Amino acid sequence: MKRAIFVFVLGAALIGVGAYQADATSGQVKVGYVDLQRTLSKTTAGKNAKRKLERDKTKSQATLTKLQDEVKALSGQLNSLKMSEAQRKAKMQILEKKYVQLQETFYKLQGELAREEAALVGKIFKKAAPVIQKVAKDKGFDLIVEKSAVLYSDPRLDITNEVNRRMK
């Protein structure tokens, strides 16, 4: 507990020193923010990425639906057909293999979609970074943060619309 208090006090002191130094050198630090999620949904690059992800998601869903239908058909056969115990056991093994295949395919496709989404988002953010820097310089901001890291800010400090306009 004492260590936590010490770390808190030390952190507060460092923040205070940093704020004092920033204030002493430039008079005041101007901080703005950008909503990168809005950039993803409103810019052409973001919309294109979203469309590509939706196409890939649709293809993945079709693959999964086909496997699900196979599992349902096998399951239905087990319940409706009269067969020997050996035949039932063989069908049950096939059903179990198909079910495992369905699960493995689901996790594989889910992972692929997540990696693809991360790559596309990364490309857009990489494209947005120089635009954000240019807007920040043009508007006299010293620091720009992402909106999700902001608890409160005056909407006048939001540069998202300008970033999105310049990215189009």
C-alpha positions as CSV (number, residue, x, y, z in Angstrom):
1,M,0.0,0.0,0.0
2,K,2.8,2.4,0.9
3,R,4.5,1.6,-2.4
4,A,1.3,2.4,-4.3
5,I,1.0,5.7,-2.6
6,F,4.7,6.5,-3.3
7,V,4.2,5.6,-7.0
8,F,1.1,7.8,-7.2
9,V,2.8,10.7,-5.5
10,L,5.9,10.3,-7.7
11,G,3.7,10.1,-10.9
12,A,1.7,13.2,-9.9
13,A,5.0,15.1,-9.2
14,L,6.4,14.1,-12.6
15,I,3.2,15.2,-14.3
16,G,3.3,18.5,-12.5
17,V,6.9,19.0,-13.5
18,G,6.1,18.1,-17.1
19,A,3.2,20.5,-17.2
20,Y,5.3,23.2,-15.6
21,Q,8.1,22.8,-18.1
22,A,5.6,22.8,-21.0
23,D,3.9,25.9,-19.6
24,A,7.3,27.6,-19.1
25,T,8.6,26.9,-22.6
26,S,5.6,27.7,-24.7
27,G,3.0,29.4,-22.6
28,Q,0.5,26.6,-23.0
29,V,0.1,23.2,-24.6
30,K,-2.8,22.9,-27.0
31,V,-4.2,19.3,-27.1
32,G,-6.7,18.0,-29.6
33,Y,-8.2,14.7,-30.4
34,V,-9.2,12.6,-33.4
35,D,-11.9,9.8,-33.5
36,L,-10.2,7.1,-35.6
37,Q,-13.4,4.9,-35.5
38,R,-15.2,7.7,-37.2
39,T,-12.4,8.0,-39.7
40,L,-12.8,4.3,-40.4
41,S,-16.5,4.6,-41.0
42,K,-16.6,7.9,-42.9
43,T,-13.5,7.9,-45.2
44,T,-13.4,6.2,-48.6
45,A,-10.4,4.0,-47.4
46,G,-12.4,3.0,-44.4
47,K,-15.5,2.2,-46.3
48,N,-13.5,0.1,-48.9
49,A,-11.9,-1.9,-46.0
50,K,-15.3,-2.5,-44.5
51,R,-16.7,-3.7,-47.8
52,K,-13.8,-6.1,-48.2
53,L,-14.2,-7.5,-44.7
54,E,-17.9,-8.0,-45.3
55,R,-17.2,-9.9,-48.6
56,D,-14.7,-12.1,-46.8
57,K,-17.1,-12.6,-43.9
58,T,-19.8,-13.7,-46.3
59,K,-17.5,-16.2,-47.9
60,S,-16.5,-17.6,-44.5
61,Q,-20.1,-17.8,-43.5
62,A,-20.9,-19.8,-46.6
63,T,-18.2,-22.3,-45.8
64,L,-19.4,-22.6,-42.2
65,T,-23.0,-23.0,-43.3
66,K,-22.1,-25.8,-45.7
67,L,-20.3,-27.7,-42.9
68,Q,-23.2,-27.0,-40.5
69,D,-25.6,-28.5,-43.0
70,E,-23.5,-31.6,-43.4
71,V,-23.5,-32.0,-39.6
72,K,-27.2,-31.6,-39.4
73,A,-27.8,-34.1,-42.2
74,L,-25.6,-36.7,-40.5
75,S,-27.3,-36.1,-37.2
76,G,-30.7,-36.5,-38.8
77,Q,-29.6,-39.7,-40.4
78,L,-28.6,-41.1,-37.0
79,N,-31.9,-40.3,-35.5
80,S,-34.1,-41.5,-38.3
81,L,-32.6,-44.5,-39.9
82,K,-32.8,-48.0,-38.5
83,M,-29.3,-49.4,-38.5
84,S,-27.1,-51.9,-36.8
85,E,-25.0,-50.8,-33.8
86,A,-21.8,-51.1,-35.9
87,Q,-23.4,-48.8,-38.6
88,R,-24.6,-46.4,-36.0
89,K,-21.1,-46.3,-34.4
90,A,-19.5,-45.7,-37.8
91,K,-22.0,-42.8,-38.6
92,M,-21.3,-41.4,-35.1
93,Q,-17.6,-41.3,-35.8
94,I,-18.2,-39.5,-39.1
95,L,-20.5,-37.1,-37.3
96,E,-17.9,-36.4,-34.6
97,K,-15.2,-35.8,-37.3
98,K,-17.4,-33.4,-39.2
99,Y,-18.3,-31.6,-35.9
100,V,-14.6,-31.2,-35.1
101,Q,-13.9,-30.0,-38.6
102,L,-16.7,-27.4,-38.2
103,Q,-15.2,-26.1,-35.0
104,E,-11.7,-26.0,-36.4
105,T,-12.9,-24.2,-39.5
106,F,-14.8,-21.7,-37.4
107,Y,-11.8,-20.8,-35.3
108,K,-9.5,-20.7,-38.3
109,L,-11.8,-18.4,-40.3
110,Q,-12.4,-16.2,-37.2
111,G,-8.7,-15.8,-36.7
112,E,-8.1,-15.0,-40.4
113,L,-10.8,-12.4,-40.4
114,A,-9.4,-10.8,-37.2
115,R,-5.9,-10.6,-38.7
116,E,-7.2,-9.2,-41.9
117,E,-9.2,-6.6,-40.1
118,A,-6.2,-5.6,-38.0
119,A,-4.1,-5.3,-41.2
120,L,-6.7,-3.1,-43.0
121,V,-7.2,-0.9,-39.9
122,G,-3.4,-0.6,-39.6
123,K,-3.1,0.5,-43.2
124,I,-5.8,3.2,-42.7
125,F,-4.2,4.5,-39.5
126,K,-0.8,4.6,-41.2
127,K,-2.4,6.6,-44.0
128,A,-4.2,8.9,-41.5
129,A,-1.0,9.6,-39.4
130,P,0.6,12.1,-41.7
131,V,-2.8,13.8,-42.3
132,I,-3.3,14.1,-38.6
133,Q,0.1,15.6,-38.2
134,K,-0.5,18.1,-40.9
135,V,-3.9,19.1,-39.5
136,A,-2.4,19.4,-36.0
137,K,0.4,21.7,-37.3
138,D,-2.0,23.8,-39.4
139,K,-4.3,24.3,-36.4
140,G,-1.5,24.9,-33.9
141,F,-2.0,21.7,-31.8
142,D,1.0,20.5,-29.7
143,L,-0.6,17.0,-29.1
144,I,-3.3,14.9,-30.6
145,V,-4.8,11.9,-28.8
146,E,-7.3,9.3,-29.9
147,K,-10.8,10.0,-28.7
148,S,-11.2,6.6,-26.9
149,A,-8.4,7.8,-24.5
150,V,-10.3,11.1,-23.7
151,L,-12.8,11.3,-20.9
152,Y,-14.0,14.8,-21.7
153,S,-13.0,17.4,-24.2
154,D,-14.5,20.5,-25.8
155,P,-15.8,19.5,-29.2
156,R,-13.8,22.4,-30.7
157,L,-10.7,20.3,-30.1
158,D,-11.9,17.5,-32.4
159,I,-10.0,17.5,-35.6
160,T,-11.7,14.3,-37.0
161,N,-13.8,16.0,-39.7
162,E,-10.8,17.9,-41.0
163,V,-8.7,14.7,-41.1
164,N,-11.5,12.8,-42.9
165,R,-12.0,15.6,-45.4
166,R,-8.3,15.6,-46.2
167,M,-8.1,11.9,-46.5
168,K,-10.8,11.7,-49.2
